[in-house]
Amino acid sequence: MDKHITTPLNEEIVKTLSVGENVYITGTIYTARDAAHKRIYEMLISGQQFPFNLSNNIIYYLGPTPAREGQIIGSAGPTTSSRMDKYTPLLLDHGLKGMIGKGKRSKEVIDSMVKNKSVYFAAVGGAGALLSKKIKSSKVIAFDDLGTEAIRELYVEDFPVIVVIDSRGNNLYEIVSQSC
């Protein structure tokens, strides 16, 4: 069954999401990759403010290609999520409710997701050009010096993802590997 959700997320919405479900997200999400995660982590550790509130938001692990003329954003496919794992538990402790990426997550991240009632979605790798059509606006809000890894605020409509790890720790990657 397909589900349509609107951001911001909250614990009640997250609890309704189950591993393997197709979900369509509408609303504001944020992008951040390796370099941005490192800066966010350092800012949180030192008590500094950063440009958006993590609470109830979603981070998409994305470094889009430059937009062509007339486009809002270039190709917008997910990057490998495990590269953010060392930073993720702290972000979840500060209220992050959702992540979009591809690939497996560490036990520490999954444990933190259960503790913080968060969800991990997968977007289809290799479909960046198609995913970019679901992005209706994009603006850099921080770390412009990082180029494509700058933090962007995106507005998406019916952005397609799959629940890969739900707030109870159920993991689609493990379920699939056990059935093979």
C-alpha positions as CSV (number, residue, x, y, z in Angstrom):
1,M,0.0,0.0,0.0
2,D,1.3,3.5,-0.9
3,K,1.3,6.2,1.7
4,H,1.4,10.0,1.2
5,I,3.0,12.0,4.0
6,T,3.6,15.7,4.4
7,T,6.5,17.3,6.2
8,P,7.3,18.1,8.9
9,L,7.2,14.7,10.3
10,N,6.4,13.8,13.9
11,E,6.5,10.7,16.0
12,E,2.9,9.8,15.2
13,I,3.5,9.8,11.4
14,V,6.8,8.0,11.8
15,K,5.1,5.2,13.9
16,T,2.6,4.5,11.0
17,L,5.4,3.8,8.5
18,S,6.5,0.2,8.1
19,V,9.4,-1.4,6.4
20,G,8.8,-2.1,2.7
21,E,6.1,0.6,2.2
22,N,6.2,3.0,-0.7
23,V,5.9,6.5,0.5
24,Y,5.4,9.8,-1.3
25,I,6.7,12.9,0.5
26,T,5.4,16.4,0.0
27,G,6.9,19.4,1.8
28,T,10.2,20.7,2.8
29,I,13.3,18.5,3.1
30,Y,16.9,19.4,3.5
31,T,20.1,18.1,1.7
32,A,23.4,17.3,3.4
33,R,26.3,15.0,2.6
34,D,29.6,14.2,4.2
35,A,31.2,17.6,4.5
36,A,27.9,19.3,5.6
37,H,27.3,16.5,8.2
38,K,30.8,17.1,9.7
39,R,30.1,20.8,10.1
40,I,26.6,20.2,11.5
41,Y,28.1,17.7,14.0
42,E,30.8,20.1,15.0
43,M,28.3,22.9,15.4
44,L,26.1,20.8,17.6
45,I,29.0,19.7,19.8
46,S,30.1,23.3,20.3
47,G,26.6,24.6,20.9
48,Q,26.4,26.8,17.8
49,Q,23.3,27.5,15.9
50,F,23.0,26.2,12.4
51,P,20.7,27.3,9.6
52,F,17.7,24.9,10.1
53,N,16.0,23.2,12.9
54,L,16.6,19.4,12.8
55,S,13.5,18.7,14.8
56,N,10.9,16.7,12.8
57,N,12.8,17.2,9.6
58,I,14.2,15.0,6.9
59,I,17.7,15.1,5.5
60,Y,18.3,13.8,2.0
61,Y,21.8,12.6,1.4
62,L,22.2,14.4,-1.9
63,G,24.8,16.4,-3.8
64,P,22.9,17.4,-7.0
65,T,24.5,18.1,-10.3
66,P,24.3,21.7,-11.5
67,A,21.0,22.6,-12.9
68,R,20.8,23.1,-16.6
69,E,19.1,26.2,-18.0
70,G,15.4,26.3,-17.1
71,Q,15.8,23.5,-14.5
72,I,15.3,23.9,-10.7
73,I,18.0,21.4,-9.9
74,G,20.2,18.9,-11.7
75,S,20.2,15.2,-11.3
76,A,19.2,14.5,-7.7
77,G,20.0,10.8,-6.9
78,P,20.9,9.6,-3.4
79,T,24.4,9.0,-2.1
80,T,25.6,6.2,0.1
81,S,24.2,6.7,3.6
82,S,26.8,4.8,5.6
83,R,29.3,7.7,5.1
84,M,27.1,9.8,7.4
85,D,26.7,7.1,10.1
86,K,29.3,8.5,12.5
87,Y,27.3,11.8,12.7
88,T,23.8,10.5,12.5
89,P,23.1,9.4,16.2
90,L,23.8,13.0,17.4
91,L,21.5,14.5,14.7
92,L,18.7,12.0,15.7
93,D,19.2,13.0,19.3
94,H,18.5,16.6,18.2
95,G,15.2,15.7,16.7
96,L,15.9,14.6,13.1
97,K,13.0,12.2,12.1
98,G,13.9,11.0,8.7
99,M,16.8,10.3,6.3
100,I,16.8,9.5,2.6
101,G,19.7,7.8,1.0
102,K,20.8,4.4,-0.3
103,G,22.5,1.5,1.3
104,K,22.8,-0.1,4.7
105,R,23.2,1.7,8.1
106,S,25.3,0.8,11.1
107,K,23.9,-0.9,14.3
108,E,24.5,2.4,16.2
109,V,22.3,4.3,13.7
110,I,19.6,1.8,13.8
111,D,19.6,1.7,17.6
112,S,19.4,5.5,17.6
113,M,16.5,5.4,15.2
114,V,14.6,3.1,17.5
115,K,15.4,5.3,20.5
116,N,14.4,8.5,18.7
117,K,11.5,7.1,16.7
118,S,13.0,7.9,13.3
119,V,12.8,6.4,9.8
120,Y,15.2,5.7,7.0
121,F,14.0,5.9,3.5
122,A,15.7,4.7,0.3
123,A,15.4,6.6,-3.0
124,V,16.3,4.7,-6.1
125,G,19.9,5.2,-7.1
126,G,20.4,5.8,-10.8
127,A,17.1,7.6,-11.1
128,G,18.4,11.1,-10.2
129,A,17.0,12.7,-13.3
130,L,13.6,11.4,-12.6
131,L,13.7,12.3,-8.9
132,S,14.7,15.9,-9.8
133,K,11.3,16.3,-11.4
134,K,9.7,15.9,-8.0
135,I,11.7,18.8,-6.6
136,K,9.7,22.0,-7.1
137,S,12.1,24.5,-5.5
138,S,15.7,24.5,-4.3
139,K,17.8,27.1,-2.5
140,V,21.2,26.9,-0.8
141,I,20.7,27.9,2.9
142,A,24.2,27.1,4.3
143,F,27.8,26.2,3.5
144,D,27.8,27.6,0.0
145,D,31.5,27.1,-0.1
146,L,30.9,23.3,-0.3
147,G,29.4,23.6,-3.8
148,T,27.2,20.7,-4.6
149,E,27.5,19.6,-0.9
150,A,26.0,22.8,0.4
151,I,22.9,22.5,2.5
152,R,19.8,23.1,0.4
153,E,16.2,23.5,1.4
154,L,14.0,21.6,-1.1
155,Y,10.3,21.7,-1.6
156,V,9.2,18.3,-3.0
157,E,5.8,17.0,-4.2
158,D,5.1,13.2,-4.1
159,F,8.8,12.4,-3.8
160,P,9.0,8.6,-4.1
161,V,10.8,6.6,-1.4
162,I,10.7,3.2,0.3
163,V,10.8,2.6,4.0
164,V,14.0,0.6,4.5
165,I,14.3,0.9,8.3
166,D,11.3,1.7,10.3
167,S,11.1,3.2,13.8
168,R,10.9,-0.3,15.3
169,G,14.2,-1.2,13.8
170,N,12.8,-3.5,11.1
171,N,15.3,-3.6,8.2
172,L,14.4,-4.3,4.6
173,Y,18.0,-5.1,3.7
174,E,18.2,-7.8,6.4
175,I,14.7,-9.2,5.5
176,V,15.6,-9.6,1.9
177,S,19.1,-11.1,2.6
178,Q,17.5,-13.7,4.9
179,S,15.0,-14.8,2.3
180,C,17.7,-15.4,-0.3
